[in-house]
Amino acid sequence: MPKTFTPYTSLGTGWNAYDSLTVPGDLTGDSRPNLLARKKSTGDVYLFAARSDGSLAAGKKIRTAWTGYTKIVGAGDLDSYGYGYGYGDVLARDRAGTLYRYSGTGTGLLRDRVKVFSNWGGSYNAVVGDGDGKNDLVERDTAGDLYRNNGDGKESFGPRVRIATGWQGYRGIF
């Protein structure tokens, strides 16, 4: 077990049952970031709400059968129109390359999906959101090039812009 210099809280065992973990931000309206996990065997999505002591509440199923998505990304609050509602949103890309947004409601649930892009990110092997008031996406393709799509604050993104090269040696981007 690696040694850490700061205290940490164990979040339990059994996480190998999930094939996708992401933190979209606050989905429950309590100003704490929550964890979403997709169960490998069913594709069901579970919300693990953060507690004030740093632990997680038991998982609550909030979506079913997300097996068709190749990427699930917590991207922060994408649809606040600059008003800062603060509820996290989720992006999901399907096998055809269509990117969808699921907006958080502040109640622990997600609204129905809205199409963001078609034919998007077929060569991306890592995707993250950033929080700068108008949340952006940063993607890495298989050649190691990094791209950014600036968030427009109105539920979508601008065109991609290459921001770096040579990132193929890294396992992920965070």
MIDO-649363 format. One record per residue (C-alpha): residue number from 1; residue in three letters; chain; x negated, y, z negated. Coordinates in Angstrom, 3 decimals. Each point is the difference from the previous one (the first is absolute). Example, Ala and Ser with C-alpha at 12.3 -4.5 7.8 and 13.67 -1.06 7.14 Angstrom:
<atoms>
@num:1, residuo:ALA, cadena:A, xx:-12.300, yy:-4.500, zz:-7.800 $
@num:2, residuo:SER, cadena:A, xx:-1.370, yy:3.440, zz:0.660 $
</atoms>
This chain:
<atoms>
@num:1, residuo:MET, cadena:A, xx:0.000, yy:0.000, zz:0.000 $
@num:2, residuo:PRO, cadena:A, xx:-1.448, yy:3.393, zz:0.939 $
@num:3, residuo:LYS, cadena:A, xx:-0.648, yy:2.399, zz:-2.854 $
@num:4, residuo:THR, cadena:A, xx:1.636, yy:3.381, zz:0.052 $
@num:5, residuo:PHE, cadena:A, xx:-1.064, yy:3.204, zz:-1.683 $
@num:6, residuo:THR, cadena:A, xx:3.543, yy:1.199, zz:-0.581 $
@num:7, residuo:PRO, cadena:A, xx:2.848, yy:-1.763, zz:-1.781 $
@num:8, residuo:TYR, cadena:A, xx:2.555, yy:-1.764, zz:2.144 $
@num:9, residuo:THR, cadena:A, xx:3.313, yy:-1.742, zz:-0.440 $
@num:10, residuo:SER, cadena:A, xx:0.558, yy:-3.479, zz:1.390 $
@num:11, residuo:LEU, cadena:A, xx:3.020, yy:-0.066, zz:2.271 $
@num:12, residuo:GLY, cadena:A, xx:0.507, yy:-3.731, zz:-0.392 $
@num:13, residuo:THR, cadena:A, xx:-0.529, yy:-3.000, zz:2.212 $
@num:14, residuo:GLY, cadena:A, xx:1.744, yy:-1.511, zz:3.008 $
@num:15, residuo:TRP, cadena:A, xx:-0.767, yy:2.827, zz:2.419 $
@num:16, residuo:ASN, cadena:A, xx:-1.179, yy:-2.532, zz:2.613 $
@num:17, residuo:ALA, cadena:A, xx:3.705, yy:-0.584, zz:0.760 $
@num:18, residuo:TYR, cadena:A, xx:-0.017, yy:3.373, zz:1.790 $
@num:19, residuo:ASP, cadena:A, xx:-1.671, yy:0.823, zz:3.320 $
@num:20, residuo:SER, cadena:A, xx:0.456, yy:3.769, zz:-0.061 $
@num:21, residuo:LEU, cadena:A, xx:-0.387, yy:2.442, zz:-2.887 $
@num:22, residuo:THR, cadena:A, xx:0.427, yy:3.754, zz:0.351 $
@num:23, residuo:VAL, cadena:A, xx:0.595, yy:3.051, zz:-2.159 $
@num:24, residuo:PRO, cadena:A, xx:2.456, yy:2.367, zz:1.687 $
@num:25, residuo:GLY, cadena:A, xx:0.132, yy:2.454, zz:-2.893 $
@num:26, residuo:ASP, cadena:A, xx:2.985, yy:0.510, zz:-2.275 $
@num:27, residuo:LEU, cadena:A, xx:3.006, yy:-2.038, zz:1.133 $
@num:28, residuo:THR, cadena:A, xx:1.891, yy:0.061, zz:-3.300 $
@num:29, residuo:GLY, cadena:A, xx:0.162, yy:3.742, zz:-0.742 $
@num:30, residuo:ASP, cadena:A, xx:-2.119, yy:-0.137, zz:-3.178 $
@num:31, residuo:SER, cadena:A, xx:-3.123, yy:1.694, zz:1.464 $
@num:32, residuo:ARG, cadena:A, xx:-2.057, yy:-3.215, zz:-0.195 $
@num:33, residuo:PRO, cadena:A, xx:-1.375, yy:-1.779, zz:3.080 $
@num:34, residuo:ASN, cadena:A, xx:1.517, yy:-3.427, zz:0.552 $
@num:35, residuo:LEU, cadena:A, xx:-1.231, yy:-3.181, zz:1.660 $
@num:36, residuo:LEU, cadena:A, xx:1.709, yy:-1.807, zz:2.881 $
@num:37, residuo:ALA, cadena:A, xx:-0.877, yy:-3.609, zz:0.778 $
@num:38, residuo:ARG, cadena:A, xx:1.150, yy:-2.237, zz:2.871 $
@num:39, residuo:LYS, cadena:A, xx:0.409, yy:-3.666, zz:-0.908 $
@num:40, residuo:LYS, cadena:A, xx:-1.867, yy:-2.238, zz:2.452 $
@num:41, residuo:SER, cadena:A, xx:2.535, yy:-2.819, zz:0.048 $
@num:42, residuo:THR, cadena:A, xx:3.136, yy:2.072, zz:0.662 $
@num:43, residuo:GLY, cadena:A, xx:-1.051, yy:3.481, zz:1.123 $
@num:44, residuo:ASP, cadena:A, xx:2.099, yy:1.452, zz:-2.838 $
@num:45, residuo:VAL, cadena:A, xx:-1.243, yy:3.322, zz:-1.386 $
@num:46, residuo:TYR, cadena:A, xx:-0.194, yy:0.544, zz:-3.746 $
@num:47, residuo:LEU, cadena:A, xx:-0.302, yy:3.240, zz:-1.932 $
@num:48, residuo:PHE, cadena:A, xx:-2.220, yy:-0.089, zz:-3.069 $
@num:49, residuo:ALA, cadena:A, xx:0.819, yy:3.217, zz:-1.855 $
@num:50, residuo:ALA, cadena:A, xx:-2.804, yy:1.616, zz:-1.984 $
@num:51, residuo:ARG, cadena:A, xx:0.563, yy:0.376, zz:-3.724 $
@num:52, residuo:SER, cadena:A, xx:-1.322, yy:2.797, zz:-2.201 $
@num:53, residuo:ASP, cadena:A, xx:-2.528, yy:-2.367, zz:-1.645 $
@num:54, residuo:GLY, cadena:A, xx:-1.651, yy:-0.806, zz:3.364 $
@num:55, residuo:SER, cadena:A, xx:1.627, yy:-3.419, zz:0.390 $
@num:56, residuo:LEU, cadena:A, xx:2.509, yy:-1.017, zz:2.641 $
@num:57, residuo:ALA, cadena:A, xx:3.619, yy:-1.003, zz:-0.461 $
@num:58, residuo:ALA, cadena:A, xx:1.095, yy:-3.365, zz:1.380 $
@num:59, residuo:GLY, cadena:A, xx:0.421, yy:-0.052, zz:3.761 $
@num:60, residuo:LYS, cadena:A, xx:3.407, yy:0.968, zz:1.400 $
@num:61, residuo:LYS, cadena:A, xx:0.887, yy:-1.136, zz:3.524 $
@num:62, residuo:ILE, cadena:A, xx:0.918, yy:3.063, zz:2.087 $
@num:63, residuo:ARG, cadena:A, xx:-0.274, yy:-1.320, zz:3.598 $
@num:64, residuo:THR, cadena:A, xx:0.190, yy:-3.426, zz:1.626 $
@num:65, residuo:ALA, cadena:A, xx:-1.719, yy:-1.752, zz:2.903 $
@num:66, residuo:TRP, cadena:A, xx:-2.711, yy:2.510, zz:0.946 $
@num:67, residuo:THR, cadena:A, xx:-1.981, yy:-2.795, zz:1.683 $
@num:68, residuo:GLY, cadena:A, xx:0.031, yy:1.829, zz:3.355 $
@num:69, residuo:TYR, cadena:A, xx:-2.172, yy:2.847, zz:-1.267 $
@num:70, residuo:THR, cadena:A, xx:-3.754, yy:-0.190, zz:0.598 $
@num:71, residuo:LYS, cadena:A, xx:-0.809, yy:3.077, zz:-2.121 $
@num:72, residuo:ILE, cadena:A, xx:1.772, yy:1.490, zz:-3.008 $
@num:73, residuo:VAL, cadena:A, xx:-1.412, yy:3.288, zz:-1.273 $
@num:74, residuo:GLY, cadena:A, xx:0.988, yy:2.210, zz:-2.916 $
@num:75, residuo:ALA, cadena:A, xx:-0.421, yy:3.470, zz:1.441 $
@num:76, residuo:GLY, cadena:A, xx:1.244, yy:2.384, zz:-2.689 $
@num:77, residuo:ASP, cadena:A, xx:2.872, yy:2.437, zz:0.437 $
@num:78, residuo:LEU, cadena:A, xx:0.420, yy:0.413, zz:3.761 $
@num:79, residuo:ASP, cadena:A, xx:3.494, yy:1.437, zz:0.143 $
@num:80, residuo:SER, cadena:A, xx:0.076, yy:2.821, zz:-2.526 $
@num:81, residuo:TYR, cadena:A, xx:-0.038, yy:2.721, zz:2.681 $
@num:82, residuo:GLY, cadena:A, xx:-2.458, yy:1.875, zz:-2.193 $
@num:83, residuo:TYR, cadena:A, xx:2.389, yy:-0.013, zz:-2.975 $
@num:84, residuo:GLY, cadena:A, xx:-1.965, yy:-2.684, zz:-1.837 $
@num:85, residuo:TYR, cadena:A, xx:2.767, yy:-2.413, zz:-0.990 $
@num:86, residuo:GLY, cadena:A, xx:-2.793, yy:-2.276, zz:-1.081 $
@num:87, residuo:TYR, cadena:A, xx:1.499, yy:-3.369, zz:0.907 $
@num:88, residuo:GLY, cadena:A, xx:-2.414, yy:-2.346, zz:1.722 $
@num:89, residuo:ASP, cadena:A, xx:0.653, yy:-1.296, zz:3.481 $
@num:90, residuo:VAL, cadena:A, xx:-1.129, yy:-3.174, zz:1.763 $
@num:91, residuo:LEU, cadena:A, xx:-1.187, yy:-0.516, zz:3.573 $
@num:92, residuo:ALA, cadena:A, xx:0.306, yy:-3.421, zz:1.632 $
@num:93, residuo:ARG, cadena:A, xx:-1.307, yy:-1.085, zz:3.414 $
@num:94, residuo:ASP, cadena:A, xx:1.581, yy:-2.948, zz:1.794 $
@num:95, residuo:ARG, cadena:A, xx:-1.651, yy:-2.477, zz:2.378 $
@num:96, residuo:ALA, cadena:A, xx:1.068, yy:2.076, zz:3.033 $
@num:97, residuo:GLY, cadena:A, xx:-1.874, yy:3.020, zz:-1.379 $
@num:98, residuo:THR, cadena:A, xx:3.034, yy:2.015, zz:-1.084 $
@num:99, residuo:LEU, cadena:A, xx:-0.646, yy:2.043, zz:-3.139 $
@num:100, residuo:TYR, cadena:A, xx:2.949, yy:0.588, zz:-2.331 $
@num:101, residuo:ARG, cadena:A, xx:0.444, yy:2.207, zz:-3.070 $
@num:102, residuo:TYR, cadena:A, xx:2.009, yy:-1.105, zz:-3.028 $
@num:103, residuo:SER, cadena:A, xx:0.686, yy:3.028, zz:-2.199 $
@num:104, residuo:GLY, cadena:A, xx:0.042, yy:-0.353, zz:-3.762 $
@num:105, residuo:THR, cadena:A, xx:3.151, yy:1.008, zz:-1.860 $
@num:106, residuo:GLY, cadena:A, xx:-1.335, yy:0.598, zz:-3.508 $
@num:107, residuo:THR, cadena:A, xx:2.138, yy:-2.916, zz:-1.244 $
@num:108, residuo:GLY, cadena:A, xx:-2.480, yy:-2.782, zz:0.777 $
@num:109, residuo:LEU, cadena:A, xx:1.543, yy:-0.729, zz:3.398 $
@num:110, residuo:LEU, cadena:A, xx:-0.854, yy:0.867, zz:3.597 $
@num:111, residuo:ARG, cadena:A, xx:2.282, yy:1.533, zz:2.602 $
@num:112, residuo:ASP, cadena:A, xx:0.515, yy:-1.781, zz:3.318 $
@num:113, residuo:ARG, cadena:A, xx:-2.863, yy:0.205, zz:2.443 $
@num:114, residuo:VAL, cadena:A, xx:-0.566, yy:2.816, zz:2.467 $
@num:115, residuo:LYS, cadena:A, xx:-2.230, yy:-0.439, zz:3.068 $
@num:116, residuo:VAL, cadena:A, xx:-3.138, yy:2.171, zz:-0.073 $
@num:117, residuo:PHE, cadena:A, xx:-2.101, yy:-1.262, zz:2.960 $
@num:118, residuo:SER, cadena:A, xx:0.178, yy:-2.658, zz:2.704 $
@num:119, residuo:ASN, cadena:A, xx:-3.043, yy:-1.973, zz:1.157 $
@num:120, residuo:TRP, cadena:A, xx:-1.996, yy:1.180, zz:-3.009 $
@num:121, residuo:GLY, cadena:A, xx:-3.179, yy:-1.328, zz:-1.505 $
@num:122, residuo:GLY, cadena:A, xx:-0.507, yy:-3.345, zz:1.732 $
@num:123, residuo:SER, cadena:A, xx:-3.760, yy:0.218, zz:-0.567 $
@num:124, residuo:TYR, cadena:A, xx:0.203, yy:1.433, zz:-3.551 $
@num:125, residuo:ASN, cadena:A, xx:-1.307, yy:-2.296, zz:-2.696 $
@num:126, residuo:ALA, cadena:A, xx:0.335, yy:2.482, zz:-2.880 $
@num:127, residuo:VAL, cadena:A, xx:2.538, yy:2.774, zz:-0.610 $
@num:128, residuo:VAL, cadena:A, xx:0.374, yy:2.313, zz:-3.025 $
@num:129, residuo:GLY, cadena:A, xx:2.017, yy:3.081, zz:-0.864 $
@num:130, residuo:ASP, cadena:A, xx:-1.407, yy:3.079, zz:-1.712 $
@num:131, residuo:GLY, cadena:A, xx:1.767, yy:2.562, zz:-2.114 $
@num:132, residuo:ASP, cadena:A, xx:-0.685, yy:3.610, zz:0.937 $
@num:133, residuo:GLY, cadena:A, xx:3.516, yy:1.383, zz:-0.142 $
@num:134, residuo:LYS, cadena:A, xx:0.702, yy:-1.199, zz:3.551 $
@num:135, residuo:ASN, cadena:A, xx:-1.127, yy:-3.587, zz:-0.265 $
@num:136, residuo:ASP, cadena:A, xx:-2.236, yy:-1.185, zz:2.827 $
@num:137, residuo:LEU, cadena:A, xx:-0.957, yy:-3.435, zz:1.261 $
@num:138, residuo:VAL, cadena:A, xx:-3.574, yy:-1.178, zz:0.419 $
@num:139, residuo:GLU, cadena:A, xx:-0.580, yy:-3.072, zz:2.149 $
@num:140, residuo:ARG, cadena:A, xx:-3.036, yy:-2.075, zz:0.917 $
@num:141, residuo:ASP, cadena:A, xx:-0.073, yy:-1.984, zz:3.220 $
@num:142, residuo:THR, cadena:A, xx:-1.935, yy:-3.186, zz:0.690 $
@num:143, residuo:ALA, cadena:A, xx:-2.854, yy:2.005, zz:1.581 $
@num:144, residuo:GLY, cadena:A, xx:-0.536, yy:1.804, zz:-3.329 $
@num:145, residuo:ASP, cadena:A, xx:1.410, yy:3.361, zz:1.097 $
@num:146, residuo:LEU, cadena:A, xx:2.015, yy:1.986, zz:-2.553 $
@num:147, residuo:TYR, cadena:A, xx:3.025, yy:2.003, zz:1.110 $
@num:148, residuo:ARG, cadena:A, xx:2.331, yy:2.363, zz:-1.806 $
@num:149, residuo:ASN, cadena:A, xx:3.637, yy:0.801, zz:0.803 $
@num:150, residuo:ASN, cadena:A, xx:0.877, yy:3.237, zz:-1.813 $
@num:151, residuo:GLY, cadena:A, xx:3.344, yy:-0.086, zz:-1.769 $
@num:152, residuo:ASP, cadena:A, xx:2.370, yy:2.703, zz:1.165 $
@num:153, residuo:GLY, cadena:A, xx:1.984, yy:0.176, zz:-3.273 $
@num:154, residuo:LYS, cadena:A, xx:3.129, yy:-0.899, zz:1.973 $
@num:155, residuo:GLU, cadena:A, xx:-0.106, yy:-3.809, zz:-0.129 $
@num:156, residuo:SER, cadena:A, xx:-2.462, yy:-0.556, zz:2.833 $
@num:157, residuo:PHE, cadena:A, xx:-3.590, yy:0.475, zz:1.128 $
@num:158, residuo:GLY, cadena:A, xx:-1.979, yy:1.811, zz:2.640 $
@num:159, residuo:PRO, cadena:A, xx:-2.224, yy:-1.723, zz:2.567 $
@num:160, residuo:ARG, cadena:A, xx:-3.009, yy:-1.951, zz:-1.191 $
@num:161, residuo:VAL, cadena:A, xx:-3.394, yy:1.702, zz:-0.149 $
@num:162, residuo:ARG, cadena:A, xx:-3.276, yy:-1.905, zz:-0.340 $
@num:163, residuo:ILE, cadena:A, xx:-1.743, yy:1.144, zz:-3.176 $
@num:164, residuo:ALA, cadena:A, xx:-2.901, yy:-2.474, zz:-0.354 $
@num:165, residuo:THR, cadena:A, xx:-1.753, yy:-2.986, zz:1.557 $
@num:166, residuo:GLY, cadena:A, xx:-2.046, yy:-2.915, zz:-1.348 $
@num:167, residuo:TRP, cadena:A, xx:2.435, yy:-1.216, zz:-2.652 $
@num:168, residuo:GLN, cadena:A, xx:0.191, yy:-3.621, zz:1.232 $
@num:169, residuo:GLY, cadena:A, xx:-2.335, yy:-1.204, zz:-2.787 $
@num:170, residuo:TYR, cadena:A, xx:2.405, yy:0.936, zz:-2.777 $
@num:171, residuo:ARG, cadena:A, xx:2.616, yy:-2.437, zz:-1.300 $
@num:172, residuo:GLY, cadena:A, xx:2.675, yy:2.642, zz:-0.371 $
@num:173, residuo:ILE, cadena:A, xx:0.773, yy:3.673, zz:-0.298 $
@num:174, residuo:PHE, cadena:A, xx:1.625, yy:1.456, zz:-3.091 $
</atoms>
